[in-house]
Amino acid sequence: MELAEALVNGGPIPAQYPEDALHIALASTNRMNYLLTWNFRHINNARMKSDVMRVVAGFGCECPVICMPEELLEI
């Protein structure tokens, strides 16, 4: 919960979308390799990813690779 709060309070995730911060925090603290999402507004957003990674790293966690499910498909 602390990481999710940090992603919102002074972090890159807007306060009206705390579930997006929780999604990132749960994936990070549970050491997921990937966080799959179609949420391009607040999670899989090139302008926000570096800020998300910075906040996550500040909590001693590694941010999972944030990407669309299609990016993991073998073609």
C-alpha positions in Angstrom: 0.0 0.0 0.0 2.9 2.4 0.7 4.3 2.0 -2.7 0.9 2.5 -4.3 0.4 5.7 -2.2 3.9 7.0 -3.3 3.0 6.4 -6.9 0.0 8.7 -6.4 1.2 11.2 -3.8 3.8 13.2 -5.7 4.3 10.4 -8.1 3.2 9.9 -11.8 -0.2 8.3 -11.2 -3.1 10.8 -10.9 -5.0 10.6 -7.6 -8.3 9.7 -9.2 -6.8 6.4 -10.5 -5.4 4.7 -7.3 -6.2 1.3 -8.8 -3.6 1.9 -11.5 -1.0 2.6 -8.7 -2.1 -0.5 -6.9 -1.7 -2.6 -10.0 1.9 -1.4 -10.5 2.7 -1.8 -6.7 1.4 -5.3 -6.5 3.3 -6.4 -9.6 6.5 -4.8 -8.3 6.4 -6.0 -4.7 5.5 -9.6 -5.9 8.5 -9.6 -8.3 6.5 -10.1 -11.4 8.6 -10.1 -14.6 5.9 -8.4 -16.7 2.9 -6.2 -16.0 0.6 -6.7 -19.0 -1.9 -3.9 -19.7 -3.8 -2.0 -22.3 -3.9 1.0 -20.1 -2.0 3.5 -22.1 -3.1 6.5 -20.1 -1.5 5.8 -16.7 0.5 2.6 -16.8 1.9 1.7 -20.3 2.7 5.3 -21.1 6.2 6.2 -22.4 6.2 9.6 -20.6 5.3 8.0 -17.3 7.3 4.8 -17.3 10.6 6.4 -16.1 8.8 8.2 -13.2 7.1 4.9 -12.3 10.4 3.0 -12.3 12.0 5.8 -10.2 9.4 5.6 -7.5 9.4 1.8 -7.5 13.2 1.7 -7.2 13.0 4.1 -4.3 11.1 1.4 -2.4 13.9 -1.1 -3.2 11.8 -3.0 -5.7 12.4 -3.7 -9.4 9.7 -2.5 -11.7 8.4 -5.2 -14.0 8.5 -4.7 -17.8 5.3 -2.8 -18.6 3.9 -3.9 -21.9 0.9 -5.0 -23.9 0.0 -8.7 -23.9 0.6 -8.8 -27.7 4.3 -7.9 -27.1 4.9 -11.2 -25.5 3.3 -13.3 -28.2 5.7 -15.3 -30.3 5.1 -14.6 -34.0 
